[in-house]
Each structure stands twice: as structure tokens, then as C-alpha cells.
Amino acid sequence: MEAAKKVSSDETVTFDKNGNIVVNKESTAPKKLMARRAIEAHLERKVLEKDLEAYYFE
């Protein structure tokens, strides 16, 4: 809950310190858009993690 309070009003989706997705429920964006942004953030994070692993093991 603490991380949800730190989310700025213009961000709909962020990550907390543990890597969990935090959705800003005070956002005025439609629920479909917030869900889409959460999915995109998750996929982007997976790609970045994969790239980081590839970089360190080369």
C-alpha cells in the first residue's frame, strides 16, 4: 500500500520495490487502458530482464 501512495497522478502503472505491478486506482483512465498498460509494463520488464541476462552472460 505504501508504494501506491507514491504513484504520481499521471502514471497509471508502476512497479514497487519488490517488482510487483502497482495500478493507480485514482487514475481517470478507462479500466481497459489501465489493464493494457499493466500488460505492456509486464512484457517490457520481461524483455529488459532477458536482455540484461544476455548482456551479463556474454
Residue pairs with C-beta under 8 A, 6 or more apart in sequence:
3 14
3 16
3 17
3 22
4 22
4 24
4 25
7 14
7 22
7 24
9 24
9 26
9 27
11 24
12 23
12 24
12 27
12 29
12 33
12 34
12 37
13 21
13 22
13 23
13 24
13 34
13 37
13 38
13 41
14 21
14 22
14 24
14 41
15 21
15 22
15 41
15 45
16 22
19 45
21 38
21 41
21 42
23 34
23 38
24 34
27 34
29 37
